Amino acid sequence: MNKKGFTIAEVLLATVIAVYIFFGAWSIFGVSKTWWEETLHWVDAQRIARVTLDSIIRGTIDPTAGTETIGANTYSLRNGIESATSAPTLAANSIRYALEGDTSNIRSFYLGTDPGTGRNALFYTSNVNTSVGQGIRPTIGITDVDFATVSGNTNLIRVTSRVTDTFQGTRPEGYTVSVSLSEDICLRNF
């Protein structure tokens, strides 16, 4: 630099360095954006499958399904099928069960179709004899729910939730995301 200002060579060198830094930052942003768009669908499928399992097993969506008692020596969460008082009735994509002290009120979780979106969702009824199933909105998009006894043991239930969907993403051809989560529950109240 001379006393009158920057030379043309110094200005060109500073411009080249600034452009190099800008394009480096832009390429990092582009790769991150592509990665996010590709994994977003998998994360959403994982969330739907996990919420479905939690809703069925612990009754986390409907707090009125049972009662929660917390005391000095006791803790009882009686909402989901893990609190069933007798062997549940298993059918294709559904389960019926009763809770302690309320054996006449048969509760149910089942796979159905959400009327607003036309997609599968998990539904819950607090009394299969009198109530209409309530859709659990965070489970919209679930592909399948399966209930089975483990090794013929009626108090050991395997719950499996599956989500499979095809997305366009950033690729020219679509790709399929498939998530399957299972959990075995030992029914504790009988």
KOLMAR-462482 format. One record per residue (C-alpha): residue number from 1; residue in three letters; x, y, z. Coordinates in nm, 4 decimals. Each point is the difference from the previous one (the first is absolute). Layout:
BEGIN
<site num="NUM" residuo="Ala" c1="X" c2="Y" c3="Z"/>
...
# end
This chain:
BEGIN
<site num="1" residuo="Met" c1="0.0000" c2="0.0000" c3="0.0000"/>
<site num="2" residuo="Asn" c1="0.1252" c2="0.3440" c3="-0.0842"/>
<site num="3" residuo="Lys" c1="-0.1024" c2="0.3313" c3="0.1559"/>
<site num="4" residuo="Lys" c1="-0.2697" c2="0.0646" c3="-0.2595"/>
<site num="5" residuo="Gly" c1="-0.1976" c2="-0.3254" c3="0.0659"/>
<site num="6" residuo="Phe" c1="-0.0141" c2="-0.3630" c3="-0.1094"/>
<site num="7" residuo="Thr" c1="0.1625" c2="-0.1177" c3="-0.3205"/>
<site num="8" residuo="Ile" c1="-0.2025" c2="-0.1898" c3="-0.2577"/>
<site num="9" residuo="Ala" c1="0.1878" c2="-0.3203" c3="0.0849"/>
<site num="10" residuo="Glu" c1="-0.0942" c2="0.0311" c3="0.3680"/>
<site num="11" residuo="Val" c1="-0.3681" c2="0.0612" c3="-0.0838"/>
<site num="12" residuo="Leu" c1="-0.0065" c2="-0.2991" c3="-0.2361"/>
<site num="13" residuo="Leu" c1="0.1683" c2="-0.2237" c3="0.2563"/>
<site num="14" residuo="Ala" c1="-0.2473" c2="0.1044" c3="0.2744"/>
<site num="15" residuo="Thr" c1="-0.2929" c2="-0.0579" c3="-0.2387"/>
<site num="16" residuo="Val" c1="0.1216" c2="-0.3478" c3="-0.0943"/>
<site num="17" residuo="Ile" c1="0.0428" c2="-0.0934" c3="0.3680"/>
<site num="18" residuo="Ala" c1="-0.3488" c2="0.1345" c3="0.0893"/>
<site num="19" residuo="Val" c1="-0.1623" c2="-0.1870" c3="-0.2914"/>
<site num="20" residuo="Tyr" c1="0.1823" c2="-0.3193" c3="0.0995"/>
<site num="21" residuo="Ile" c1="-0.1258" c2="0.0287" c3="0.3599"/>
<site num="22" residuo="Phe" c1="-0.3547" c2="0.0791" c3="-0.1180"/>
<site num="23" residuo="Phe" c1="-0.0186" c2="-0.3000" c3="-0.2346"/>
<site num="24" residuo="Gly" c1="0.1462" c2="-0.2286" c3="0.2685"/>
<site num="25" residuo="Ala" c1="-0.2693" c2="0.1092" c3="0.2442"/>
<site num="26" residuo="Trp" c1="-0.2692" c2="-0.0346" c3="-0.2696"/>
<site num="27" residuo="Ser" c1="0.1082" c2="-0.3551" c3="-0.0847"/>
<site num="28" residuo="Ile" c1="-0.0119" c2="-0.0986" c3="0.3688"/>
<site num="29" residuo="Phe" c1="-0.3525" c2="0.1451" c3="0.0190"/>
<site num="30" residuo="Gly" c1="-0.1042" c2="-0.1884" c3="-0.3141"/>
<site num="31" residuo="Val" c1="0.1276" c2="-0.3351" c3="0.1272"/>
<site num="32" residuo="Ser" c1="-0.1674" c2="0.0563" c3="0.3390"/>
<site num="33" residuo="Lys" c1="-0.3307" c2="0.0929" c3="-0.1642"/>
<site num="34" residuo="Thr" c1="0.0083" c2="-0.3099" c3="-0.2221"/>
<site num="35" residuo="Trp" c1="0.0841" c2="-0.2213" c3="0.2967"/>
<site num="36" residuo="Trp" c1="-0.2861" c2="0.1502" c3="0.2009"/>
<site num="37" residuo="Glu" c1="-0.2513" c2="-0.0501" c3="-0.2813"/>
<site num="38" residuo="Glu" c1="0.1085" c2="-0.3626" c3="-0.0418"/>
<site num="39" residuo="Thr" c1="-0.0179" c2="-0.0888" c3="0.3716"/>
<site num="40" residuo="Leu" c1="-0.3113" c2="0.2010" c3="0.0881"/>
<site num="41" residuo="His" c1="-0.2336" c2="-0.2726" c3="-0.1298"/>
<site num="42" residuo="Trp" c1="0.1807" c2="-0.2719" c3="0.1923"/>
<site num="43" residuo="Val" c1="-0.0163" c2="0.2057" c3="0.3213"/>
<site num="44" residuo="Asp" c1="-0.3728" c2="0.0593" c3="-0.0506"/>
<site num="45" residuo="Ala" c1="-0.0635" c2="-0.3719" c3="-0.0596"/>
<site num="46" residuo="Gln" c1="0.1979" c2="-0.0838" c3="0.3151"/>
<site num="47" residuo="Arg" c1="-0.2068" c2="0.2524" c3="0.1997"/>
<site num="48" residuo="Ile" c1="-0.3321" c2="-0.1393" c3="-0.1229"/>
<site num="49" residuo="Ala" c1="0.1023" c2="-0.3571" c3="0.0859"/>
<site num="50" residuo="Arg" c1="0.1263" c2="0.1011" c3="0.3477"/>
<site num="51" residuo="Val" c1="-0.3112" c2="0.2062" c3="0.0850"/>
<site num="52" residuo="Thr" c1="-0.2182" c2="-0.2926" c3="-0.1076"/>
<site num="53" residuo="Leu" c1="0.1833" c2="-0.2408" c3="0.2321"/>
<site num="54" residuo="Asp" c1="-0.0052" c2="0.2449" c3="0.2916"/>
<site num="55" residuo="Ser" c1="-0.3700" c2="0.0707" c3="-0.0496"/>
<site num="56" residuo="Ile" c1="-0.0913" c2="-0.3679" c3="0.0070"/>
<site num="57" residuo="Ile" c1="0.2327" c2="-0.1198" c3="0.2722"/>
<site num="58" residuo="Arg" c1="-0.0146" c2="0.2864" c3="0.2450"/>
<site num="59" residuo="Gly" c1="-0.3114" c2="0.1871" c3="-0.1082"/>
<site num="60" residuo="Thr" c1="0.1980" c2="0.3217" c3="-0.0300"/>
<site num="61" residuo="Ile" c1="-0.2425" c2="0.1715" c3="-0.2381"/>
<site num="62" residuo="Asp" c1="-0.3210" c2="-0.0331" c3="0.2011"/>
<site num="63" residuo="Pro" c1="0.0487" c2="0.0961" c3="0.3661"/>
<site num="64" residuo="Thr" c1="-0.3623" c2="-0.0908" c3="0.0784"/>
<site num="65" residuo="Ala" c1="0.0512" c2="-0.3685" c3="-0.0861"/>
<site num="66" residuo="Gly" c1="0.0989" c2="-0.0831" c3="0.3561"/>
<site num="67" residuo="Thr" c1="0.1445" c2="0.1591" c3="0.3089"/>
<site num="68" residuo="Glu" c1="0.3474" c2="0.0883" c3="0.1076"/>
<site num="69" residuo="Thr" c1="0.0878" c2="-0.0477" c3="0.3662"/>
<site num="70" residuo="Ile" c1="0.3279" c2="0.1186" c3="0.1417"/>
<site num="71" residuo="Gly" c1="0.0667" c2="-0.0537" c3="0.3705"/>
<site num="72" residuo="Ala" c1="0.2876" c2="-0.0578" c3="0.2381"/>
<site num="73" residuo="Asn" c1="0.0061" c2="-0.3748" c3="-0.0730"/>
<site num="74" residuo="Thr" c1="-0.2154" c2="-0.0361" c3="-0.3107"/>
<site num="75" residuo="Tyr" c1="-0.0073" c2="0.1029" c3="-0.3599"/>
<site num="76" residuo="Ser" c1="-0.2791" c2="-0.1113" c3="-0.2288"/>
<site num="77" residuo="Leu" c1="-0.0542" c2="0.1160" c3="-0.3563"/>
<site num="78" residuo="Arg" c1="-0.3175" c2="-0.1676" c3="-0.1223"/>
<site num="79" residuo="Asn" c1="-0.0601" c2="0.1234" c3="-0.3518"/>
<site num="80" residuo="Gly" c1="0.1357" c2="-0.2412" c3="-0.2571"/>
<site num="81" residuo="Ile" c1="-0.0043" c2="-0.3743" c3="-0.0531"/>
<site num="82" residuo="Glu" c1="0.2897" c2="-0.0550" c3="0.2406"/>
<site num="83" residuo="Ser" c1="-0.2611" c2="0.0534" c3="0.2741"/>
<site num="84" residuo="Ala" c1="-0.2501" c2="-0.2555" c3="-0.1308"/>
<site num="85" residuo="Thr" c1="-0.1591" c2="-0.2136" c3="0.2719"/>
<site num="86" residuo="Ser" c1="-0.0713" c2="-0.3023" c3="-0.2160"/>
<site num="87" residuo="Ala" c1="0.1265" c2="-0.1478" c3="-0.3230"/>
<site num="88" residuo="Pro" c1="-0.0820" c2="0.2467" c3="-0.2797"/>
<site num="89" residuo="Thr" c1="-0.2010" c2="-0.1046" c3="-0.3031"/>
<site num="90" residuo="Leu" c1="0.2237" c2="0.0187" c3="-0.3053"/>
<site num="91" residuo="Ala" c1="-0.1272" c2="0.0350" c3="-0.3555"/>
<site num="92" residuo="Ala" c1="0.1455" c2="0.1210" c3="-0.3274"/>
<site num="93" residuo="Asn" c1="0.1296" c2="0.3514" c3="0.0699"/>
<site num="94" residuo="Ser" c1="-0.1911" c2="0.0383" c3="0.3283"/>
<site num="95" residuo="Ile" c1="0.0087" c2="-0.0798" c3="0.3691"/>
<site num="96" residuo="Arg" c1="-0.2742" c2="0.0090" c3="0.2654"/>
<site num="97" residuo="Tyr" c1="0.0739" c2="0.0114" c3="0.3721"/>
<site num="98" residuo="Ala" c1="-0.1350" c2="0.1005" c3="0.3423"/>
<site num="99" residuo="Leu" c1="0.1656" c2="0.1950" c3="0.2797"/>
<site num="100" residuo="Glu" c1="0.0018" c2="-0.0751" c3="0.3715"/>
<site num="101" residuo="Gly" c1="-0.3268" c2="0.0886" c3="0.1718"/>
<site num="102" residuo="Asp" c1="-0.1718" c2="0.0628" c3="-0.3316"/>
<site num="103" residuo="Thr" c1="-0.0377" c2="-0.3433" c3="-0.1579"/>
<site num="104" residuo="Ser" c1="-0.3396" c2="0.0794" c3="-0.1551"/>
<site num="105" residuo="Asn" c1="0.1516" c2="0.2835" c3="-0.2013"/>
<site num="106" residuo="Ile" c1="0.1827" c2="-0.1677" c3="-0.2887"/>
<site num="107" residuo="Arg" c1="0.2564" c2="0.2309" c3="-0.1593"/>
<site num="108" residuo="Ser" c1="0.1486" c2="-0.0395" c3="-0.3448"/>
<site num="109" residuo="Phe" c1="0.2806" c2="0.1150" c3="-0.2276"/>
<site num="110" residuo="Tyr" c1="-0.0376" c2="-0.0711" c3="-0.3706"/>
<site num="111" residuo="Leu" c1="0.1301" c2="0.1017" c3="-0.3412"/>
<site num="112" residuo="Gly" c1="-0.2468" c2="0.2089" c3="-0.1981"/>
<site num="113" residuo="Thr" c1="-0.0218" c2="0.2690" c3="-0.2688"/>
<site num="114" residuo="Asp" c1="0.0126" c2="0.3669" c3="0.0924"/>
<site num="115" residuo="Pro" c1="-0.2999" c2="0.1667" c3="-0.1720"/>
<site num="116" residuo="Gly" c1="0.1805" c2="0.3327" c3="-0.0475"/>
<site num="117" residuo="Thr" c1="0.3086" c2="-0.1335" c3="-0.1769"/>
<site num="118" residuo="Gly" c1="-0.1073" c2="-0.3442" c3="-0.1243"/>
<site num="119" residuo="Arg" c1="0.3183" c2="-0.1449" c3="0.1555"/>
<site num="120" residuo="Asn" c1="0.0305" c2="-0.2710" c3="0.2650"/>
<site num="121" residuo="Ala" c1="0.0067" c2="0.1031" c3="0.3647"/>
<site num="122" residuo="Leu" c1="-0.0280" c2="-0.1585" c3="0.3427"/>
<site num="123" residuo="Phe" c1="-0.3414" c2="0.0297" c3="0.1660"/>
<site num="124" residuo="Tyr" c1="-0.0967" c2="-0.0395" c3="0.3652"/>
<site num="125" residuo="Thr" c1="-0.3361" c2="-0.0724" c3="0.1618"/>
<site num="126" residuo="Ser" c1="-0.0498" c2="0.0251" c3="0.3745"/>
<site num="127" residuo="Asn" c1="-0.3096" c2="-0.2234" c3="-0.0129"/>
<site num="128" residuo="Val" c1="-0.0492" c2="-0.2149" c3="-0.3102"/>
<site num="129" residuo="Asn" c1="-0.3688" c2="-0.0442" c3="0.0847"/>
<site num="130" residuo="Thr" c1="-0.0944" c2="0.3676" c3="0.0070"/>
<site num="131" residuo="Ser" c1="0.2688" c2="0.2222" c3="-0.1473"/>
<site num="132" residuo="Val" c1="0.1285" c2="0.0747" c3="-0.3464"/>
<site num="133" residuo="Gly" c1="0.3738" c2="-0.0267" c3="-0.0524"/>
<site num="134" residuo="Gln" c1="0.2090" c2="0.3135" c3="0.0357"/>
<site num="135" residuo="Gly" c1="0.2810" c2="0.0423" c3="-0.2511"/>
<site num="136" residuo="Ile" c1="0.3424" c2="0.0660" c3="0.1482"/>
<site num="137" residuo="Arg" c1="0.1276" c2="0.2742" c3="-0.2344"/>
<site num="138" residuo="Pro" c1="0.3782" c2="-0.0488" c3="0.0486"/>
<site num="139" residuo="Thr" c1="-0.0385" c2="-0.3548" c3="-0.1358"/>
<site num="140" residuo="Ile" c1="-0.1393" c2="0.1023" c3="-0.3403"/>
<site num="141" residuo="Gly" c1="0.2121" c2="-0.1782" c3="-0.2588"/>
<site num="142" residuo="Ile" c1="0.0467" c2="-0.3279" c3="0.1873"/>
<site num="143" residuo="Thr" c1="-0.0013" c2="-0.2905" c3="-0.2452"/>
<site num="144" residuo="Asp" c1="-0.0703" c2="-0.2930" c3="0.2309"/>
<site num="145" residuo="Val" c1="-0.0453" c2="-0.0910" c3="0.3661"/>
<site num="146" residuo="Asp" c1="0.0316" c2="-0.3587" c3="0.1160"/>
<site num="147" residuo="Phe" c1="-0.0780" c2="-0.1647" c3="0.3347"/>
<site num="148" residuo="Ala" c1="0.1164" c2="-0.3523" c3="0.0842"/>
<site num="149" residuo="Thr" c1="0.0637" c2="-0.2151" c3="0.3040"/>
<site num="150" residuo="Val" c1="0.3609" c2="-0.1014" c3="0.0500"/>
<site num="151" residuo="Ser" c1="0.0534" c2="-0.3781" c3="0.0113"/>
<site num="152" residuo="Gly" c1="-0.3694" c2="-0.0534" c3="0.0749"/>
<site num="153" residuo="Asn" c1="0.0313" c2="0.1820" c3="0.3340"/>
<site num="154" residuo="Thr" c1="-0.3227" c2="0.2013" c3="0.0465"/>
<site num="155" residuo="Asn" c1="0.1570" c2="0.2620" c3="0.2254"/>
<site num="156" residuo="Leu" c1="0.2906" c2="0.0710" c3="-0.2355"/>
<site num="157" residuo="Ile" c1="-0.1060" c2="0.2110" c3="-0.2982"/>
<site num="158" residuo="Arg" c1="0.2157" c2="0.1157" c3="-0.2929"/>
<site num="159" residuo="Val" c1="-0.1149" c2="0.3260" c3="-0.1543"/>
<site num="160" residuo="Thr" c1="0.1458" c2="0.0899" c3="-0.3405"/>
<site num="161" residuo="Ser" c1="-0.0539" c2="0.3257" c3="-0.1861"/>
<site num="162" residuo="Arg" c1="0.1098" c2="0.0490" c3="-0.3615"/>
<site num="163" residuo="Val" c1="0.0302" c2="0.3063" c3="-0.2188"/>
<site num="164" residuo="Thr" c1="0.0828" c2="-0.0330" c3="-0.3693"/>
<site num="165" residuo="Asp" c1="-0.0265" c2="0.2860" c3="-0.2456"/>
<site num="166" residuo="Thr" c1="0.1549" c2="0.1092" c3="-0.3294"/>
<site num="167" residuo="Phe" c1="0.1373" c2="0.3520" c3="-0.0397"/>
<site num="168" residuo="Gln" c1="0.1472" c2="0.1989" c3="-0.2840"/>
<site num="169" residuo="Gly" c1="0.2568" c2="0.1915" c3="0.2033"/>
<site num="170" residuo="Thr" c1="0.2963" c2="0.1482" c3="-0.1852"/>
<site num="171" residuo="Arg" c1="0.0573" c2="-0.3055" c3="-0.2195"/>
<site num="172" residuo="Pro" c1="-0.1454" c2="-0.0299" c3="-0.3499"/>
<site num="173" residuo="Glu" c1="-0.1616" c2="-0.3329" c3="0.0931"/>
<site num="174" residuo="Gly" c1="-0.2085" c2="-0.0561" c3="0.3133"/>
<site num="175" residuo="Tyr" c1="0.1339" c2="-0.1937" c3="0.2951"/>
<site num="176" residuo="Thr" c1="-0.1729" c2="-0.2083" c3="0.2658"/>
<site num="177" residuo="Val" c1="0.0325" c2="0.0594" c3="0.3715"/>
<site num="178" residuo="Ser" c1="-0.0947" c2="-0.2971" c3="0.2174"/>
<site num="179" residuo="Val" c1="0.0075" c2="-0.0088" c3="0.3803"/>
<site num="180" residuo="Ser" c1="-0.1173" c2="-0.2878" c3="0.2187"/>
<site num="181" residuo="Leu" c1="0.0080" c2="0.0220" c3="0.3798"/>
<site num="182" residuo="Ser" c1="-0.1006" c2="-0.2765" c3="0.2410"/>
<site num="183" residuo="Glu" c1="-0.0290" c2="-0.0190" c3="0.3727"/>
<site num="184" residuo="Asp" c1="-0.0855" c2="-0.2930" c3="0.2263"/>
<site num="185" residuo="Ile" c1="-0.2203" c2="0.0806" c3="0.2977"/>
<site num="186" residuo="Cys" c1="-0.0474" c2="-0.2189" c3="0.3035"/>
<site num="187" residuo="Leu" c1="-0.3473" c2="0.0928" c3="0.1228"/>
<site num="188" residuo="Arg" c1="0.0568" c2="0.0759" c3="0.3656"/>
<site num="189" residuo="Asn" c1="-0.3462" c2="-0.0026" c3="0.1537"/>
<site num="190" residuo="Phe" c1="-0.1048" c2="-0.3619" c3="-0.0369"/>
# end
